[in-house]
């Protein structure tokens, strides 16, 4: 979706800002060649932020409620990436990921702002 939006824009060189309008998921720029990287990231995050910790007071949506918010705070809800020749200027092994921190996935909304210069004729 992001790649297509950048390609359809009039921006040849500039920036693409991606903002996630949620507090229990996050955006990552990470390795995209080996799916084991995502599994390892999830295992790491589960070790440092445990679901259902009895010390958490904010649990109105279940045992993954506060832990999802903490994971989001640590990982972030926006990315700003270069646009080069109507494409995201990512490295060979880089990909943009929406990381869901809840047990059950939810509908998520992204806001894209693409700014820069178009083609000069």
N, C-alpha and C positions, 0 to 999 in steps of 0.2 A: 504494500500500500504506500509506504513512504517513497520507495524508489519510483513508483509510477507518478506520484504527485510531483516529485522533483522533475522528472522527465517532461511532464506536461506543462510545467511552469515556464515562464519566459526568461527565467534566470539561467544564464550560462555559467557565471562565476559569482559566488557569494556564499551565503550561509543558510543552513536549514536548522531551525530551532524546533525541537520536538518536546512537547510538554504533556505529561500524563496527568489527567485530572482526577487522581485517586490517591489515597493514603495507605493502601494495603497491597500495592504492587509497585514495581519500579522499572526503570529503563537502564539497560546496560549496553556498553560497547565491549564486546568480548570475542574470543576465538570462535570461529564459525565452521571450522573444518572437522572437528572431532566432537560428537555429541557427549562424550564422556566429560568434557569440560563443564557443561551445564549440570550434569549429575554431581560432579565433585563440588561445584559451587553450592548446590543445594545441601549436600551433606555437611559442608563446612558451616554454612549459615545455621543449620539445625543444631550443630554442636555449640555454637556460641550464643544462640538465642533459642531457648527451648519453648515449645508450645505448651500451654497449660501450666506455666510456672505459678505456684500458689501466691507468689509475691505480687503478681499483676492484679490490679484492681479493675482495669478496663477489660471486661470479659462479656459484655452484653451480646456479642454476636458469636460467642463460642470460644473454645480454648485456643484458637488460632488468631483471635482478635488483636490483642496487644502485641503479640509476637510479630504479626504481619506489619503493624505500624512501625515497630522498631526496625525491622529489616528494611522497610522502605526508607526510613530516615538515614540509615547507614549507606544505602546504595543510590538513592537519588530518584527524582521524578522528571528530570529533563536532561537533554543532550543538545549541544550545538555542534554541528558538523559542517565541514566545508562542502560547497557545491563546485564541482569542476566539470566543465563541458556537459552541463545538464544532468550530472550524476553525483551521487554522494561520493566524496573523495575519501573513501575508506581504503585501508590497507588490504592486501591480498587475503589475510586470515581474519579480518574483522567483520563483525555483523552486529546489527542492532537487535536487542532482545527486550521484549516486555516480560518481566519476571513476575509471575503471580505468586503471592505469598499466602494465599488462602488455600484451604483444603479443596474447596470447590471453586472452580474458575468463575469469574464474573464478567459481565459485559464491561469493557473498558473503553475509555474515550481519550483520543490523542488530539492535541491541537498542534498543527504544523504552521510555522511561519517561515516562508522562504523569501529571502531578500538578496538582492545583488544586482548585477548588471546583465543585460541581455546581449544578444548578438549585435555587433555594430556592422552596418552595411556601408 
